[in-house]
């Protein structure tokens, strides 16, 4: 087995035919990254131990290519998950908004804040790989409007009839205004 660290985000692993046979690799039975991690766990542990290439917390792009001599090439690349999820939260007072702003990392969230019918409406775009962490904080201080809830209004209604508190990058803007000395 040969492991080559290309950079902090990429790792290449080369297996000989004997190693492939020893590991009993059947590429037709590997459909997901989880299957691959399960099958090559020992190899990935070696990569982590000797090269510091941790794969547990990052989305991975995995390329497995059979080599002519019967071996395998496995290319691993950590990739940034830039897909966003849009959520709408309502806060009954500005202090709750500030509590959220103080607790979440603005690098994971962007959005707009509106005042409409005596409530603050945050329309946030959250990176998918951080959604659980961010929504846990939002759930602590805010409310999710339900279909028939008085606070359930669309973005276009907020833009037309609401008062814009902060239109772009509101988390970072409020963080800079209220929490930066």
N, C-alpha and C positions, 0 to 999 in steps of 0.2 A: 504494500500500500504506500502510496506517495500522496502527501498533502502539501499543497502550495497555497500560502496566504497571498492573495493578489494585493489586497488592501484591507482596511478595517471592515469593509462592506462585502467583500467577495472572497470566496475560498473554492479551490478546485481540489477534488479528490480523484485519484486514479487507482483502480483496483485491477489486479492481474486476473487472468482466467481462473487460476487456482483459488484466489480469494472469493471470486464470484461463486464458484462451485461450493466452497466451504460455507459461505453465508446462505447458500441455497436461494439465490436471487431469481425470482420469476417476475420479469418486468410487467407481465400481463396482469399480475395481481396487485400492482402498486398503482392506485388511482389518485391518492391524495398525499399531501405533504405529511400528514399524520401517519399514513401507511409507510412512507419512506423513512420517517424518523423512527418508527417502531422496528423496521427491518434493519436499519443501519445505526441503531442506537449506540452501539459500542464504538463505531467509527466516528460518529458525531461527538461522543464524549471525549475521544482522543483529540479531535479538532478543538474542542473547547478547552481542554486541559493544557495542551501545548501551545495553542495559538490564541486563546482567549476569544474564540469565535462563538459567542453565545447566541443560540437560535430560538430560545424560548419566548422572548418578548417581542420579536420582530416578525412582521410578515416576510415570508421568504419566496423568492423565485428560484425554483429548482429545475435544473436541466440534467437529464440522465441520458447519456448517449452510449450505446454499445460501441466498443472499439473492435477493429478487424481481428485482432489477435484473441478475441474472446473476453477481453476485459471490459471495464466500464469506466466512463468518465462521469463524474457527478460535479456539476457546477452549482454553487450556492451563492445567492446574492440577496442581501438584505434590501428590502425596498420600502420606501416611504409610502404609507397609505394616505393618499391625499383626497380620498373620497369624503364628501361631507354629508351630514345628516342635518336636516332643518327641523328645529323644534320651536315651539311657542310656549312661553311661560308668562304668567301674570304675577305681579308683586303688588301687595296692597299698600306698601309704603316704600319710600326711597331708601330707608335704612336696610331693608331686606335686599334691595338691589346692590347696595354697597357691600353687604356681607358676602354676596356671591362674587362680586368683583374682586374682593380681597382674597378669596379662597381658590379661585381657579386661575389656571395659567392661560394668559391671553394668546399664547401661541397655538392653543388647541381650539379656540373659539373666536369667531368674529360675528358681528351682527349689528342690529339696530335696536334702539330703545325709544318707545313712544309713551306718552301720557294720554290716556283715553278713558273717559268716564271715571275719573279719580283712581285709576289703577295704572301701574307701569307695565307695559307689554314689551317683553324681550323676544325678538325674533332672532334666534341664534343659529349659526351654521357651525357644527362641531365635527372635527375629524373623527371618522368612524372608529379608528382604533383607540380613541379616547372617550367615546360617547358614554360608556358606563360610568367612568370616573366623574365626568362633568355633570351628567344628569343626576347623579347621586347628590351633588351639591345643590343643583337647581331644585331638586325635589325637596330638599331640606328647608329652603327659604321661599320657594314659589309654588304656584298652582298651575296645573295643566288644565287649560280650558276644555270642558267637555262639549259635545255637540250642541246641547241645548242650554249651555251655561251662558249667563249674561256677558261673560268676558270672552266668549268665543267669537272673535271677529277676524276677518281676513287682513292680510298685509295691505291690500289696496284700501280698505276702510281706514286702517290706521294711518296710512300715508295721506289720505284725503281729509279725514276728519280729526285725526289725533294730532297732538303737539309733539313734534320731533324733539326728543331730549338729546339724542346722539344718533346720527345717521350712519356712520361708517366706523368700523372697528371700535364699537362702543366700550367693550371690555377694556381694551388697552387705553383708550382715551380717558375713561373714568379712573382707571388705575393710576395713570399719570397725573390726573388732576387732584385726586383725593388721597393717594397713598405715596406719592413720590415727594421727598422733601425738597 
